[in-house]
Amino acid sequence: MNTIDDESQLVSRRQIVAILKRRRALILGVFVVVAATVAAVTFLMPKQYESRMKILVKNERADPIVSAAPSGSDSRGEVGEAQINSEIELLDSDDLLTQVVQRCGLASLEGSGAPPSAGQTLAKDRAVRRLHRDLAISPVRKANIILVEYVAGDPHRAANVLRVLSEGYLESHLKLHGTPGTYQFFKDQTLRYQAEVKDAEANLAAFRLREDVVMLSQQKDVTLQKSSDSESSLLQADAAIAEYTRKIADSRVQLAALAPRVDTQNRVVPNQYSVERLNTTLAELQNRRTLLLSKFRPEDRAVQEANQEIADTRAALAKAETLTGVEKATDVNPLYQSLQTDLAKEQADLAGFEGRRQTLLQQTGTYKYRLLRFANATAAYDDLVRNQKEAEDRYLLYATKTEEARIAESLDQQKIANVAIAESPTESLIPSKPNVPLNLALGVLLAGFLSLGLGFSAEYFSDTVTRAAELEELTGLPVLATAFRW
C-alpha cells in the first residue's frame, strides 16, 4: 500500500512539474506583470502621513447646575460609556469639523467647477465630508482615552489639522458643558436677595422696637411663668390675709376678756404714819399753849383757840389709832401683754400681706396684658421672622451659587475641563501609506497566486497537444515522429 501511495504522489508531482514546464511562459508572464503592476502602483501612490492624538476623559470637574435648588454633592464617579460616546460625537460634529476646515484651509484643496460663491460652499462641504472620512476616532479599550487619527499627504497639514481640532474641541467642550452668563445672573440675584434680607431685618427691628419684643418665644415663656408664679403668690397672699384676719379677731376677743393688770400682793398695815404725824402735831400745839399761857391769861382768846386745836388733834389721834390700812401690789398682766403684742404683730403682718396683695394684683394684670400683647403680635412676628429666614436662605444659596459660577468661569478661562490632551499631535516624516515592504510582499503573493491559478486553469481547459513532449507525458510512450499541417 505504501508503495502504491508513493507512486501516486510521485506521478502527481511529475504532473505538476510537467504542467509548470508546459505553462512556464504563461506563469512567468503573469507573475511578472502582476508583481510589476503592484510595485508600480505602490511606488506611484501618493504618500500619506498619519498624525494621532489621545484625549483623556475624566470626572474631576462637575458641570454647574443652573437652578434655584441647592447644589448637590460633588460626586466623582467613573467615566461611563455614554460620556465617552458623547465626546466622540462632539469630536465628529459638523460644526467642529467645519471650523477645522475653515481654519486649516482644507476647502482650497477641493476643486469645483461651480460659480465662485457656490464653488466655495461646495468645496467646503466636500472638505468637511473628506475630513469625516479621513478622521478615525475610536475609544481605547479598557481606558478613558479617545484615540484620534488623521492621514494627509502633508505631515505638517496632518498634525495641524489635529492641533486645530483639539483646540476647537476644547472650546466646544467648555461651551457645551458651561452656561454663559451664569455668574452675572447669580450675582444679580444675590444682590437682590441681599437687599431683601436688609429690608426684612429692618422690618423685624422696627417691629421689635414697637412691640418691645426681642425673642418672642422666650419672652412668652418667661412672662407666662412669671404670671403663673404671680397668681400663685396672689392666692397665697389672699389665704394669708384671711388667716391673719381671723387671728386678729380672736386676739381682740381674748383681749376684751382679760384685765390689763393683776394683783400680785395684798397686806393689812396700821395707820402708823397718821398717828405719828398727829402726835407730833399735838406736841407742837401743847408747846404753843404753854408759850401762850406765859404771855396771856387762860381765858384769853388765843389760849382758848390753842386749847380747842389740842382737843381736835387728840380726837383725831384717837380715831387714827383705831384705823388700819390695806396695802395692795399690782403688775401688768403678761397674757394680756402677750396677746397685745401678738395682735400688733398680726396687724402689721396683715398690712404687709394686703400691700403685697395689691402689688401682686398689679403684677398679675401687667403680665396678663403683656401675654395678650405677645399673643396678638405672634402672627406678625412669626411672619417677619419667617420672611427674614427665607430671605437669608435665598441669599446664602445664591451667594454660594455665585461663587460656584465664578469658579466655573475661571476654570473655563483657564480651559480646565473634564477632558485633556493626553498625547499632542506630532509631525511624522515617515509615511504611513503606502507600506512598501508589505505591498511588495502582498504583490509577490498575489502574482504567484494569479500566475499559478492561470497556468493550471489553462492546462485544465486545454484539449489539444501541441508538442511531442506533451504527448509522451499524456500517453507514457515515446514519440517517434510528428507531423505538421501547413
C-alpha positions in Angstrom: 0.0 0.0 0.0 2.8 2.4 0.9 4.4 1.7 -2.4 1.3 2.5 -4.4 0.8 5.8 -2.4 4.4 6.8 -3.1 4.0 6.0 -6.8 0.7 8.1 -7.0 2.4 11.0 -5.2 5.3 10.7 -7.5 3.0 10.8 -10.5 1.2 13.8 -9.2 4.4 15.7 -8.6 5.6 14.8 -12.0 2.3 16.0 -13.5 2.5 19.3 -11.6 6.1 19.7 -12.7 5.1 18.9 -16.2 2.3 21.5 -16.1 4.7 24.1 -14.7 7.1 23.3 -17.5 4.5 23.4 -20.2 2.9 26.7 -18.8 6.1 28.3 -17.6 5.8 31.1 -20.1 2.3 32.0 -19.1 3.0 31.7 -15.4 6.2 33.8 -15.5 4.5 36.3 -17.7 1.5 36.7 -15.4 3.8 36.8 -12.3 6.0 39.5 -13.7 3.1 41.6 -14.9 1.2 41.4 -11.6 4.3 41.9 -9.5 5.4 44.8 -11.6 1.9 46.3 -11.6 1.7 46.1 -7.8 5.2 47.6 -7.4 4.4 50.4 -9.9 1.2 51.2 -8.1 2.9 51.1 -4.7 5.7 53.5 -5.8 3.3 55.7 -7.7 0.8 56.0 -4.9 0.9 59.4 -3.1 2.5 59.2 0.3 0.2 59.6 3.2 1.4 60.8 6.6 -0.5 59.9 9.7 -0.8 62.1 12.9 -2.5 61.0 16.0 -3.5 62.4 19.4 -5.1 61.0 22.5 -7.8 62.7 24.6 -8.3 61.7 28.3 -11.8 61.9 29.6 -12.2 62.4 33.4 -14.7 63.5 36.0 -12.6 65.9 38.1 -15.0 68.9 37.4 -18.7 68.8 37.9 -20.9 70.6 35.5 -22.7 73.6 37.0 -26.5 73.2 37.5 -28.4 76.4 36.9 -31.4 76.2 39.1 -32.8 77.5 42.4 -32.2 74.2 44.1 -29.1 73.8 46.4 -26.1 72.2 44.7 -25.8 68.5 45.2 -22.8 66.6 46.5 -19.7 66.7 44.3 -19.7 63.0 43.3 -17.0 62.0 41.0 -17.8 58.6 39.7 -16.2 56.6 36.9 -16.3 57.7 33.3 -19.2 55.9 31.6 -19.5 54.7 28.1 -22.2 57.3 27.4 -19.8 60.0 28.3 -17.1 58.6 26.0 -19.5 58.4 23.2 -20.7 61.9 23.8 -17.2 63.2 23.5 -16.7 61.2 20.3 -19.8 62.6 18.8 -18.6 66.1 19.7 -15.3 65.4 18.0 -17.1 64.2 14.9 -19.7 67.0 14.8 -20.2 69.0 11.6 -19.8 72.3 13.4 -16.4 71.5 14.8 -15.2 69.9 11.5 -16.4 73.0 9.6 -14.3 75.2 11.9 -11.3 73.0 11.3 -11.8 73.1 7.5 -12.0 76.9 7.6 -9.1 77.5 9.9 -6.8 74.9 8.1 -7.9 76.0 4.6 -8.8 72.5 3.6 -11.5 73.8 1.2 -8.8 75.1 -1.1 -7.7 71.5 -1.8 -11.2 70.7 -3.2 -11.7 71.8 -6.8 -15.1 72.7 -8.1 -16.5 73.8 -11.5 -19.4 75.7 -10.0 -19.6 79.6 -9.7 -17.3 81.2 -7.1 -19.8 81.6 -4.4 -21.4 78.2 -4.9 -18.0 76.7 -5.5 -16.7 77.8 -2.1 -19.7 76.3 -0.4 -19.4 73.1 -2.4 -15.6 72.9 -1.7 -16.2 73.4 2.0 -18.9 70.7 2.1 -16.5 68.3 0.2 -13.7 69.2 2.6 -15.9 68.5 5.6 -17.1 65.2 4.1 -13.5 64.2 3.3 -12.4 65.2 6.8 -15.2 63.0 8.2 -13.8 60.1 6.2 -10.2 60.7 6.9 -10.6 61.1 10.6 -10.5 57.9 12.6 -12.0 58.4 16.1 -12.2 55.4 18.4 -12.2 54.7 22.2 -9.2 52.9 23.6 -10.3 49.7 25.1 -10.4 49.5 28.9 -9.3 53.1 29.2 -10.9 56.5 29.4 -9.0 57.7 26.4 -10.2 58.6 22.9 -7.7 58.0 20.0 -8.0 60.4 17.1 -6.0 59.6 13.9 -5.8 61.6 10.7 -4.0 60.9 7.4 -3.0 63.5 4.9 -0.5 63.9 2.1 1.5 66.5 4.1 2.8 65.7 7.6 2.5 69.3 8.6 -1.1 69.5 7.5 -1.9 66.3 9.3 -0.5 67.5 12.6 -2.0 71.0 12.1 -5.5 69.6 11.4 -5.4 67.6 14.7 -3.9 70.5 16.6 -6.7 72.8 15.3 -9.2 70.0 16.0 -8.0 69.7 19.6 -8.2 73.5 20.2 -11.7 73.7 18.7 -12.8 70.6 20.6 -11.7 72.0 24.0 -13.6 75.3 23.2 -16.7 73.4 22.1 -16.5 71.1 25.2 -16.3 74.1 27.6 -19.0 75.9 25.7 -21.3 72.8 25.7 -20.8 72.0 29.4 -20.8 75.6 30.5 -23.6 78.1 30.8 -22.5 81.6 29.7 -23.9 84.4 31.8 -24.4 82.2 34.8 -22.1 84.2 37.1 -23.7 87.6 36.2 -27.2 86.1 36.7 -26.4 84.6 40.1 -24.6 87.8 41.1 -27.7 89.9 40.2 -29.9 87.5 42.2 -27.5 87.6 45.1 -27.7 91.5 45.2 -31.4 91.3 45.0 -31.8 88.9 47.9 -29.2 90.8 49.9 -31.5 93.9 49.6 -34.4 91.7 50.7 -32.5 90.5 53.7 -31.8 94.1 54.8 -35.4 95.1 54.3 -36.6 92.0 56.3 -34.1 92.8 59.1 -35.2 96.5 59.1 -38.9 95.5 59.3 -38.2 93.0 62.1 -36.1 95.5 64.1 -38.9 98.1 63.8 -41.5 95.6 64.9 -39.4 94.6 67.9 -38.8 98.2 68.9 -42.6 99.0 68.5 -43.8 95.9 70.4 -40.9 95.7 72.9 -40.0 92.2 71.6 -36.5 90.7 71.5 -37.1 87.0 71.4 -40.8 86.4 71.4 -40.9 82.7 72.2 -38.5 83.1 75.2 -40.3 86.2 76.4 -43.7 84.5 76.2 -42.4 81.5 78.2 -40.8 83.8 80.8 -43.8 86.0 81.1 -46.2 83.0 81.3 -44.0 81.5 84.1 -43.9 84.9 85.9 -47.7 85.3 85.5 -48.3 81.8 86.9 -45.9 82.5 89.8 -47.6 85.8 90.5 -51.1 84.2 90.5 -49.9 81.5 92.9 -48.3 84.2 95.2 -51.6 86.2 95.0 -53.6 83.1 96.1 -51.1 82.6 99.0 -51.5 86.3 99.9 -55.3 86.0 100.0 -55.0 82.9 102.1 -52.6 84.7 104.5 -54.9 87.8 104.7 -57.9 85.6 105.6 -55.8 83.7 108.2 -54.5 86.8 109.8 -57.9 88.5 109.8 -59.3 85.5 111.8 -56.3 85.6 114.2 -56.7 89.4 114.8 -60.5 88.8 115.6 -59.7 86.0 118.0 -56.9 88.1 119.7 -59.3 91.0 120.2 -61.9 88.8 121.8 -59.3 87.4 124.1 -58.0 90.9 125.0 -61.6 92.0 125.8 -61.9 89.2 128.3 -58.6 90.0 130.1 -57.7 92.8 132.6 -54.7 94.9 131.7 -53.3 94.5 135.3 -53.5 91.8 138.0 -52.9 91.9 141.9 -49.7 90.5 142.9 -49.8 91.2 146.8 -52.5 92.2 149.5 -51.3 93.3 153.1 -53.2 95.0 156.1 -51.0 97.6 157.9 -51.8 100.1 160.8 -52.2 103.8 160.2 -48.7 104.4 161.7 -47.9 107.4 159.6 -51.1 109.3 160.6 -50.6 108.5 164.3 -47.1 109.7 164.3 -48.0 112.8 162.5 -50.9 113.6 164.8 -48.6 113.0 167.9 -46.1 115.4 166.5 -48.8 118.0 165.8 -50.3 117.5 169.3 -46.9 118.1 170.9 -46.4 121.2 168.9 -49.9 122.5 169.9 -49.2 121.8 173.6 -45.9 123.7 173.3 -47.7 126.6 171.7 -50.3 126.6 174.6 -47.6 126.7 177.1 -46.0 129.6 175.4 -49.3 131.4 175.1 -50.0 130.9 178.9 -46.8 132.6 179.7 -48.0 135.6 177.9 -51.7 135.6 178.2 -54.3 134.6 180.7 -56.2 131.2 180.3 -59.4 132.9 179.3 -57.8 134.8 176.6 -58.9 134.1 173.0 -55.5 132.9 171.7 -55.2 130.4 174.6 -58.8 129.2 174.1 -58.0 128.6 170.3 -54.9 126.6 171.2 -57.0 124.5 173.7 -59.5 123.8 171.0 -56.8 122.8 168.5 -55.3 120.4 171.1 -58.7 118.8 171.7 -59.3 118.3 168.0 -55.9 116.8 167.5 -56.4 114.4 170.4 -59.7 113.4 168.9 -58.1 112.8 165.5 -55.3 110.9 167.1 -57.7 108.6 168.9 -59.6 108.0 165.6 -56.3 107.3 163.7 -55.2 104.8 166.2 -58.4 102.8 165.6 -58.0 102.8 161.8 -55.9 100.1 159.7 -54.7 100.3 156.0 -54.7 97.6 153.3 -51.6 97.5 151.0 -52.1 96.0 147.5 -49.4 95.4 144.8 -50.4 95.1 141.1 -48.5 94.3 137.9 -49.1 94.2 134.1 -51.0 91.1 133.0 -48.4 89.0 131.0 -51.0 87.2 129.0 -52.7 90.5 128.2 -49.4 91.9 127.1 -48.5 88.9 125.0 -51.9 89.0 123.3 -51.5 92.7 122.7 -48.0 92.1 121.2 -49.3 89.3 119.0 -52.2 91.4 117.9 -49.9 94.3 116.9 -47.6 91.9 115.0 -50.6 90.2 113.3 -52.0 93.6 112.4 -48.5 94.6 110.9 -48.3 91.3 109.0 -51.9 91.7 107.8 -51.0 95.2 106.5 -47.9 93.7 104.8 -49.9 91.0 103.1 -52.6 93.5 102.0 -49.8 95.6 100.5 -48.3 92.6 98.8 -51.7 91.6 97.5 -52.1 94.9 95.9 -48.6 94.6 94.3 -49.3 91.1 93.1 -52.6 92.2 91.6 -50.8 94.9 89.6 -48.1 92.4 88.5 -50.6 89.8 87.5 -52.5 92.4 85.5 -49.3 93.6 83.9 -48.2 90.0 83.0 -51.7 89.2 81.5 -51.6 92.4 79.5 -48.1 91.5 78.2 -49.2 88.0 77.4 -52.2 89.4 75.5 -49.8 91.7 73.5 -47.4 88.8 72.8 -50.3 86.7 71.6 -51.6 89.4 69.3 -48.0 90.0 68.0 -47.1 86.4 67.5 -48.6 86.0 64.0 -47.0 89.2 62.7 -43.7 88.4 64.4 -43.6 84.8 63.0 -44.3 86.2 59.5 -41.4 88.7 59.8 -39.0 86.1 61.2 -40.0 83.6 58.5 -39.5 86.2 55.8 -36.1 87.1 57.2 -35.1 83.4 57.4 -36.3 82.7 53.8 -34.5 85.8 52.6 -31.3 84.8 54.3 -31.6 81.2 53.0 -32.1 82.5 49.4 -29.3 85.0 49.8 -26.9 82.3 51.1 -28.0 79.9 48.4 -27.4 82.4 45.6 -24.2 83.6 47.2 -22.9 80.0 47.1 -24.1 79.6 43.5 -22.4 82.9 42.6 -19.1 81.7 43.9 -19.6 78.3 42.1 -20.4 80.2 38.9 -17.3 82.5 39.4 -15.1 79.4 39.9 -16.7 77.8 36.8 -16.0 80.8 34.7 -12.4 81.0 36.0 -12.0 77.3 35.1 -13.4 78.0 31.7 -11.0 80.9 31.2 -8.1 78.7 32.2 -9.5 75.9 30.0 -9.7 73.4 32.8 -12.2 70.8 31.8 -13.1 67.1 32.2 -11.1 66.4 29.0 -7.4 66.8 28.4 -5.0 66.2 25.6 -3.1 63.2 26.8 -0.9 63.0 23.6 -0.5 66.0 21.4 -0.4 65.5 17.6 3.1 65.5 16.1 4.5 65.5 12.6 5.8 62.2 11.3 8.3 62.2 8.4 7.8 58.5 7.8 4.7 58.0 5.6 2.1 55.6 6.9 0.8 54.8 3.4 1.8 53.1 1.2 3.6 50.4 3.2 6.2 49.5 0.6 7.5 46.2 2.1 4.1 45.0 2.9 2.7 46.0 -0.5 5.6 44.3 -2.3 5.2 41.1 -0.3 1.5 41.1 -0.9 2.1 41.8 -4.6 4.5 38.8 -4.8 2.0 36.6 -3.1 -0.8 37.9 -5.4 1.4 37.5 -8.5 2.3 33.9 -7.6 -1.3 33.0 -6.8 -2.7 34.5 -10.0 0.1 33.1 -12.2 -0.3 29.6 -10.9 -4.0 29.9 -11.0 -4.0 31.0 -14.6 -1.4 28.3 -15.5 -3.4 25.5 -14.0 -6.6 26.9 -15.4 -5.2 27.0 -18.9 -4.0 23.4 -18.5 -7.3 22.3 -17.3 -9.3 23.9 -20.1 -6.8 22.9 -22.8 -7.9 20.0 -25.2 -5.1 19.9 -27.7 -1.5 18.7 -27.7 0.9 21.0 -29.4 4.3 19.4 -28.6 5.7 15.8 -28.6 6.7 16.1 -25.1 3.2 16.7 -24.0 2.0 13.7 -25.9 4.7 11.5 -24.3 3.6 12.8 -20.9 0.0 12.0 -21.7 0.5 8.5 -23.2 3.6 7.5 -21.4 5.0 6.2 -24.7 7.9 7.6 -26.7 7.0 9.6 -29.8 8.9 8.5 -32.8 7.8 11.2 -35.3 5.5 14.2 -35.5 3.5 15.6 -38.5 2.6 19.2 -39.1 0.0 20.6 -41.4 0.8 23.8 -43.1 
